[in-house]
């Protein structure tokens, strides 16, 4: 999971009405209920089915750090799907997204002129059309590069081109991301 993908997944969390399970046993029980079998959970997490069963029985209370990270990520990705869907639909229809990032922005303007990229910290509101495109791409399994390209296009239109009022032929590159956070 890349930075943009993970940030889009985290953006839904303020809308949750209940917190996600915290203990390893509760997280495994949640995944087993979602996936309908311990074998599917084992394949998803890359562990043995016996380890999953031991976590279900609370025989393993603190899993290895890498397993705990994968477990938390998978639970967060599947937690409260209807609330997540409703919040994303509203963002794609009416409210849009707010992106806060610190990254290197480079751009090419009119033929023959360029500007070297430099680190910029920006917080911008992206219109609903870009929110819808980001969510659709994430749902379709887009790569991190594709998600970055959509975010860069949104920032290009809103921040650099000022919604079409300037810099008509400007193309923006969005690289060397320090952090990126989305919110609805």
C-alpha positions in Angstrom: 0.0 0.0 0.0 1.4 3.4 -1.0 1.3 6.8 0.7 -1.7 8.1 -1.3 -3.7 4.8 -1.0 -3.1 4.6 2.7 -4.0 8.3 3.2 -7.3 7.8 1.3 -8.1 4.9 3.5 -7.4 6.8 6.7 -9.5 9.8 5.5 -12.7 7.7 6.2 -11.9 7.1 9.9 -13.4 10.2 11.4 -16.8 9.1 10.1 -16.7 5.7 11.9 -19.3 5.4 14.7 -17.3 2.7 16.5 -13.6 2.2 16.8 -12.0 -0.7 15.0 -10.9 -3.7 17.1 -7.6 -3.3 18.9 -6.6 -6.7 20.2 -5.1 -9.3 17.9 -7.9 -11.8 18.8 -10.7 -9.3 18.1 -9.0 -8.3 14.8 -8.7 -11.9 13.7 -12.3 -12.6 14.7 -13.4 -9.7 12.6 -11.4 -10.8 9.6 -12.7 -14.4 10.0 -16.2 -13.2 10.0 -15.7 -11.0 7.0 -13.8 -13.6 4.9 -15.9 -16.6 6.2 -12.9 -18.9 6.9 -9.7 -19.1 8.8 -7.9 -20.3 5.7 -8.8 -17.1 3.8 -7.5 -15.0 6.7 -4.3 -17.0 6.8 -3.8 -16.5 3.0 -4.6 -12.8 3.4 -2.1 -12.3 6.2 0.6 -14.7 4.9 0.6 -16.9 8.0 -0.5 -20.5 8.7 -4.0 -21.4 9.4 -2.9 -22.8 12.8 -1.6 -19.4 13.8 -4.9 -17.8 12.9 -6.7 -20.4 15.0 -4.4 -19.7 18.0 -5.1 -16.0 17.7 -8.8 -16.7 17.7 -8.5 -18.6 21.0 -6.3 -15.8 22.4 -3.3 -18.1 22.8 -1.3 -15.5 20.9 -2.0 -12.1 22.5 0.8 -10.1 20.9 1.7 -11.1 17.4 5.0 -10.3 15.8 5.3 -6.6 14.8 5.1 -7.2 11.0 2.0 -9.4 11.5 0.5 -6.9 13.8 1.0 -4.2 11.1 -0.6 -6.3 8.4 -3.5 -7.2 10.7 -4.2 -3.6 11.5 -4.0 -2.5 7.9 -6.4 -5.2 6.7 -8.9 -4.5 9.5 -8.8 -0.8 8.8 -9.3 -1.4 5.1 -12.5 -3.5 5.8 -13.9 -1.7 8.8 -17.4 -0.1 8.5 -17.8 -0.4 4.7 -21.3 1.2 4.5 -20.3 4.2 6.4 -17.1 4.5 4.3 -19.1 4.2 1.1 -21.6 6.9 2.2 -18.8 9.3 3.2 -16.9 8.8 0.0 -20.1 9.2 -2.1 -20.8 12.5 -0.5 -17.2 13.7 -1.1 -17.4 12.6 -4.7 -20.8 14.3 -5.2 -20.7 17.5 -3.2 -17.9 18.2 -0.7 -14.7 17.1 -2.5 -11.4 16.4 -0.6 -8.8 18.4 1.2 -5.2 17.4 0.4 -2.4 18.4 2.7 1.1 17.5 1.4 4.7 18.3 1.4 6.3 17.1 -1.8 8.5 18.2 -4.6 6.6 19.9 -7.4 8.2 20.4 -10.7 6.5 21.8 -13.7 6.9 22.5 -17.4 5.2 25.6 -18.8 5.1 27.0 -22.3 7.4 25.3 -24.9 11.0 25.6 -24.0 10.5 26.9 -20.4 10.9 24.8 -17.4 11.3 25.2 -13.7 13.2 22.8 -11.5 11.1 21.1 -8.8 11.2 22.4 -5.3 9.7 21.2 -2.0 6.4 22.8 -1.2 3.9 22.4 1.6 0.4 22.9 0.5 -3.1 22.4 1.7 -5.8 22.6 -1.1 -9.4 21.7 -1.5 -9.9 19.4 -4.5 -13.3 19.6 -6.2 -15.7 16.6 -6.1 -14.7 15.4 -9.6 -11.1 14.6 -8.5 -12.4 13.0 -5.3 -14.6 10.7 -7.4 -11.7 9.9 -9.7 -9.4 9.1 -6.8 -12.0 6.8 -5.1 -12.8 5.1 -8.4 -9.2 4.5 -9.1 -8.5 3.2 -5.6 -11.5 0.9 -5.8 -10.3 -0.5 -9.2 -6.9 -1.3 -7.7 -4.9 1.5 -9.3 -1.2 1.7 -8.6 0.4 4.3 -6.4 1.7 6.1 -9.5 -1.8 6.3 -11.0 -3.2 7.7 -7.7 -0.3 10.2 -7.6 -1.1 11.3 -11.2 -4.7 12.0 -10.3 -3.7 14.0 -7.2 -1.1 15.9 -9.2 -3.7 16.7 -11.9 -6.0 18.0 -9.2 -3.3 20.2 -7.6 -2.3 21.4 -11.0 -5.8 22.6 -11.8 -6.7 24.1 -8.4 -3.3 25.4 -7.1 -1.1 26.1 -10.0 -3.6 26.9 -12.7 -6.0 28.6 -10.3 -9.0 26.8 -11.9 -8.1 27.8 -15.4 -7.4 31.5 -14.7 -3.6 31.3 -15.4 -0.7 29.1 -16.6 -2.7 27.5 -19.4 -0.2 24.9 -20.6 1.4 24.1 -17.3 2.0 20.4 -16.5 2.8 19.5 -12.8 4.9 16.6 -11.5 4.2 15.3 -8.0 7.3 13.5 -6.6 9.4 13.0 -3.5 6.4 13.0 -1.2 7.3 13.6 2.5 3.7 13.1 3.6 0.2 13.3 2.2 -3.1 13.5 4.1 -6.6 13.6 2.7 -9.7 14.6 4.6 -13.3 15.0 3.5 
